[in-house]
Amino acid sequence: MLGSTTDNVKAAAIAASAALPPFLNISFPANEANGWPEDITLFLNLLLDESHDNKLKNNKNASMLFYDKEEKIQVRLKVECTINHSNEITEESWKKTGHISRKCYLVDNGPGTESSTPTSGLKPELDNFEFTMEQSEEGYKNFTVIQCKIKTIEWLYLAAKGHRRARFEVDNNKKYWLVP
């Protein structure tokens, strides 16, 4: 019976990827000897400031929460993160990042830095759409890719007649129902 739920969880993860293509890419390699891909990894492109960088270096474990309002399904992932900065992985992802999207990485200060005035964080000459692809290359120094290897998946279906919940442990291929 968990088999169809397993398929729903995989479908939900793929749908999340399709809904947020510039931010989230999900990889499901083909080797599925035990029913799960050998490596399920999310790739997140982001501007990572020093405080977040240090938090992930000190504790590489994180969780992610997805909710599909229409389907009434919540998926929680527990992941192990690897920070990629100025390496082959970031270079490959940066090349795929569009001109307009690169604007987000052209800031002088990281997210959450206090400012005395409302600001985008960009220099005035870049705070428009009139910057070249060459100028956008300056943003690469702020570009980070976080690889999130999925360790567990919790699936929760919300229904007036009774919720249902299941957990999937990817590394040891354990699947079981939980009380919601």
N, C-alpha and C positions, 0 to 999 in steps of 0.2 A: 504494500500500500504506500510506503514511502517513495516508491519508484516514481510515481507521477508527481509527487511533491518535489523530488529531486529535479525532475525535468522543469517544473515551474520555477524553482530557484535559479537554475541555469538560464532559463528564458528571461527572468526578471533582471538578472545581471547583464545579459546581452542587450535588453531593452534600455537599461540605464546607460549603457555605452552608446547606443544609437541616439538617445535623447540629448546627450551632452558631448558630441564628438570632439570639440576643441579642448575639452577639459579632462576627458576620461576615455581611456582606451583599455579594453579588457582583452586579454589574450587567453585563449583556450587551446593549448597545444594538442595535437592529435593523439598522443599516447594515452589511452584510457583503459589500461589493463584491469584496474580495480573499480571501474565505473566512474572515476573522476580523472580529469586531466592530470598529468604528472605535476604540472606547475600552473596554478591559477594566480595570475598577477594583474593588478591594476596599475596603470601608469598615470600619475597626476603631474601636470605641468603647472608650476606656480612660482610666484615671487616669494621666496622664503627669507624672512628676516632672521637676524642672529639669534633672537630669543627662541624662536620656533626651531631653528637649526640645532641649538644646544639641547632643547627638550628631546628632539628625536635622536640625537646622538647618545643622550643619557638613558633613554628608554625607547627602544625601537618598536614597541608594541602600540597599536592604536586600534580604534574601532571606527566603523563607518555605518551610517544609518540611511537607508533608502525607504521611501514610502510611495506606494502607488495608490492614490486616493480612489481612483475608479475601481480598481481590483480589490481594494481594502487589504493590501498585502504590505507588510513591513519586512524588510530584510536587513539584518544587522551582521556585519562582517567584522571578525577580529583578524587583524593583519599584522604582519611583521614588516617594518619599513626599512628600505635602503635609500639613502640620500645619494643622488647623482648630481654633481656640479662640475662643470668644465671637464667632461669626459666624453667618450664616444656616444654614450646614450643621450646625453644632453645635446651634443652636436647634431645627431640624427633627428631628434625631436625639434630642435631649433630650426633646422632647414625646412621642416614641414609647417612651421608656425607662420601664419599669414602676416602680411605687412601691417594691417590694422591691429591685429592681436599683439604684435610686438610692442606696441605703444605702452602697454601695461608695465613693461619691464624697463622703461626709460626713466624711472624715478630716481631721485637722489637719496631719498630716505625710505626705509622699509614701512610696511603697513603698520598703522597704529602709532606712528611717530606724531607727537603733539605738534600743532601748528597754531600760530597766533591769528591766522586768517583761514577762511575756507580755501582748500587747495586740492588739486588733483595729484599733487606731488611732482608734476612735470615742470621743467623749465618753460617759461613763457613761449619761447620760440618752438617748442615741441608740443605745446598744449593746443594743437589743432591737427588736422589731417594732412598737413603739408610738410611731411618729413619724408625723406627718401629711404629706400631700402638700405642704402649704405649707412645712413644715420641710425637706422633701427638696430644695426649690428652692435651698437654701444650697449643695448639692453641685455645682450647675451651674458654679461658678467653677473646679472641679477637673476638669471634663469636657472631653475632647478627642476629636476624630474625626480619624483618620489616613486619608487617601486614598492608596491604594497602586496606582499605575498599572502594570500588568504589562508588562514589557519582553520577558522571555524565560520560557519554560516548558520545563523538562526533565522528561521522563517516563521512569521506570525500572520495568520489569517484572521481578520476581525469580522465577526458576524453576530447579528442579534441573537441567533439560535445557539451560539456558543463559539468561542474562539478556538483555533487550533494552532499548535506551535510545534516546531521540530528543530532539531540541531543536527548539523552535518560537520563531522570532524574530517577535514580533507586529508591530513597526513596519514591517519590510520584507517580511513574509510569507514568510520563509525557513523551510523545514522539511527536516530531514535526520536521518539515523540517526547515532548515535555508538557507539563501542565502549564497552560497559558498564564 
